[in-house]
Amino acid sequence: LEQHDQCFNIYDFEVPSGIEGTYEIYAAFNKAGHPLNISSLMSNLAHKKITFERTKGPRQEKISDLRGYLATDNNCNLYVAHNNQVVIINSDGSGTVYVSGIDQPRYPVFDSAGNLYVGSFDGNIYKFSSSKEKTIIANEIWSPQGMGFDSTGNLYVAGGYDGKIHRIASDGSETSFDSGFSFPKFMAVYPDGTLYIGDGTTSIVRIKQNGEKEVFINLDENISG
């Protein structure tokens, strides 16, 4: 087994030759005790356990009925933006409300200090402190389609309706980092500030901090996460 992810403990898994049977990997999170999950953090899927079989390949078993956009905090606890709430997933698959009062919450993300940021359908970007104090840090970013932090604490938000990538600095100031997207979605932010963003249905665009922008890849199928 070779580990690839701090929270999810995603491994390369090889069944030894000559050994038949079913193999299950447990202990997905270092601290939270959830089973293995290899689905995208930005996918609209319930939490999964992955079972590897030698002859049939991986299969998935649902362990929670809660569906929505996923996030993990700094202790590797799993959260789901579900209905008008953000819910923390318990080890038995049930959920406990963490924060509420958000209009169609989407793309929750935690910063390094443990503050939770959540986009909403009403155009607001909400910040919840570790004590769950709620503030609005930006507005009129309609239908956010992705959020993420770089290593210096800048928050990037993909605006679905305006085709822009908004950058919100740690001091609360907001600027347009890039624009001209047909419909930006499923954004990933690297620590150095490089952004990978789905544009429309089949293209992934890469933007570097120096402003260099290019189509990273064109896919044959629609982007789903």
C-alpha positions in Angstrom: 0.0 0.0 0.0 1.3 3.5 -0.9 -0.5 6.5 0.7 -1.5 9.4 -1.5 -3.7 11.7 0.6 -3.4 13.2 4.1 -7.1 12.9 5.1 -8.4 10.2 2.9 -5.5 7.8 3.0 -5.9 7.0 -0.7 -3.6 4.1 -1.6 -2.2 2.3 -4.5 -3.4 -1.2 -3.8 -1.9 -4.4 -5.3 -3.3 -7.9 -4.5 -0.4 -10.3 -4.2 -0.3 -12.9 -6.9 -1.8 -16.3 -6.0 -4.0 -14.9 -3.2 -7.7 -15.0 -4.0 -10.6 -13.4 -2.2 -12.0 -10.0 -1.2 -9.9 -7.2 0.3 -11.2 -4.3 2.2 -9.3 -1.1 3.2 -10.5 0.6 6.4 -9.3 3.7 8.4 -9.9 6.3 5.6 -9.2 9.3 7.8 -6.2 9.8 10.1 -8.3 11.2 12.9 -12.0 11.0 12.2 -12.4 7.2 11.6 -14.4 7.2 8.4 -14.0 4.5 5.8 -12.1 5.1 2.6 -13.5 7.7 0.2 -12.0 8.2 -3.3 -14.8 10.3 -4.8 -14.1 13.9 -5.7 -14.5 16.4 -2.8 -16.5 18.5 -5.2 -18.9 15.7 -6.3 -22.5 15.5 -5.4 -22.2 12.0 -3.9 -22.7 10.4 -0.6 -19.8 9.1 1.4 -18.5 5.8 0.1 -16.5 2.7 1.2 -14.4 1.1 -1.4 -14.0 -2.7 -1.5 -11.3 -4.1 -3.8 -11.8 -7.6 -5.2 -9.2 -9.4 -7.1 -11.3 -10.5 -10.1 -14.2 -7.9 -10.1 -12.4 -4.7 -9.3 -13.6 -2.0 -6.9 -17.2 -1.7 -5.8 -18.9 1.0 -3.6 -21.1 0.7 -0.6 -23.0 3.7 0.6 -22.5 4.5 4.3 -24.5 7.8 4.5 -27.7 8.9 2.8 -26.7 12.6 3.1 -25.8 14.1 -0.3 -24.2 17.4 -1.2 -20.9 19.2 -1.7 -18.2 17.8 0.5 -15.4 19.3 2.6 -12.9 18.3 5.3 -11.6 20.4 8.1 -8.0 20.4 9.5 -8.8 17.3 11.6 -10.1 15.4 8.6 -13.7 15.4 9.7 -16.1 15.2 6.7 -18.8 17.8 6.1 -21.7 17.9 3.6 -23.5 21.0 2.4 -27.0 19.5 2.7 -30.3 21.4 2.2 -29.7 24.8 3.9 -27.1 23.5 6.3 -23.6 22.2 6.5 -23.6 18.9 8.3 -20.7 17.0 9.9 -20.8 13.3 9.2 -20.6 11.0 12.2 -18.8 7.6 12.1 -22.1 5.8 11.9 -23.1 7.7 8.8 -25.6 10.0 10.5 -25.2 13.8 10.4 -25.1 16.6 13.0 -25.9 20.1 11.9 -22.7 22.3 12.1 -24.1 25.6 10.7 -27.4 26.5 9.1 -29.3 29.4 7.5 -27.6 29.2 4.1 -29.6 29.5 0.8 -28.6 26.3 -1.1 -25.1 26.1 0.3 -22.3 24.9 -2.1 -18.6 24.3 -2.1 -17.8 24.5 1.6 -14.1 24.9 2.3 -12.0 25.4 5.5 -9.0 27.7 5.9 -5.9 26.8 7.8 -7.3 28.5 11.0 -10.4 26.3 11.0 -12.9 28.9 9.6 -15.6 27.6 7.3 -16.4 29.4 4.0 -19.6 28.5 2.1 -21.0 29.8 -1.2 -24.8 30.2 -1.6 -27.3 30.6 -4.3 -28.2 34.1 -3.2 -24.8 35.4 -4.2 -23.3 35.7 -0.7 -20.1 34.1 0.5 -20.4 33.3 4.2 -17.6 32.8 6.7 -18.2 30.9 9.9 -15.6 31.2 12.6 -14.5 28.2 14.6 -17.1 29.5 17.2 -19.7 29.5 14.3 -20.0 33.3 14.2 -21.5 34.1 10.8 -20.4 37.0 8.5 -20.8 37.8 4.8 -17.4 38.4 3.2 -18.6 38.9 -0.4 -21.9 39.3 -2.2 -23.3 39.2 -5.8 -21.2 36.2 -6.7 -24.1 34.4 -8.2 -24.2 30.6 -8.2 -20.6 29.9 -7.1 -19.3 26.8 -8.8 -16.0 26.2 -6.9 -13.9 27.7 -4.0 -10.4 27.1 -2.8 -7.5 28.7 -0.9 -3.9 29.2 -1.9 -1.1 29.0 0.6 -1.2 32.7 1.4 -4.8 32.7 2.4 -6.5 34.1 -0.7 -9.9 32.6 -1.4 -10.8 32.0 -5.0 -14.5 31.7 -6.1 -15.7 30.6 -9.5 -18.8 32.7 -10.4 -21.1 30.6 -12.5 -23.2 33.4 -13.9 -20.6 36.1 -14.5 -17.9 33.9 -15.9 -15.3 35.3 -13.5 -12.8 34.0 -11.0 -13.1 36.2 -7.9 -10.2 36.5 -5.5 -10.9 37.5 -1.9 -7.8 38.4 0.1 -7.3 37.7 3.8 -8.1 41.4 4.5 -11.5 41.0 2.9 -10.8 42.9 -0.3 -12.2 41.4 -3.5 -10.8 41.6 -7.0 -11.5 39.9 -10.3 -8.6 37.4 -10.8 -9.8 36.3 -14.3 -12.8 36.5 -16.6 -14.2 35.4 -19.9 -15.3 31.8 -18.9 -18.4 30.4 -20.5 -19.3 28.7 -17.2 -16.4 28.1 -14.7 -16.9 25.1 -12.4 -15.1 22.4 -10.4 -12.1 24.5 -9.5 -8.9 23.2 -7.9 -6.4 25.6 -6.3 -2.8 24.6 -5.9 -0.7 26.0 -2.9 1.3 28.2 -5.3 -1.9 29.8 -6.5 -2.2 27.9 -9.8 -5.9 27.3 -10.7 -7.4 24.5 -12.7 -11.0 25.2 -13.7 -13.5 23.4 -15.8 -14.8 25.8 -18.5 -18.1 24.8 -20.1 -18.5 21.1 -20.5 -15.3 19.6 -21.7 -12.3 22.0 -21.2 -10.0 22.4 -18.2 -8.2 25.7 -18.1 -5.0 26.4 -16.1 -4.2 29.9 -14.8 -0.9 30.8 -13.1 -0.4 33.7 -10.7 1.6 35.6 -13.4 -1.6 35.7 -15.5 -0.6 33.0 -17.9 -3.8 31.2 -19.0 -4.1 28.2 -21.3 -6.4 25.3 -22.0 -4.8 22.5 -20.0 -6.8 19.7 -21.6 -9.9 19.1 -23.7 -11.9 16.0 -22.7 -14.1 13.7 -24.8 -16.8 13.6 -22.1 -18.5 16.2 -20.0 -16.7 17.3 -16.8 -18.6 16.1 -13.7 -16.2 16.7 -10.8 
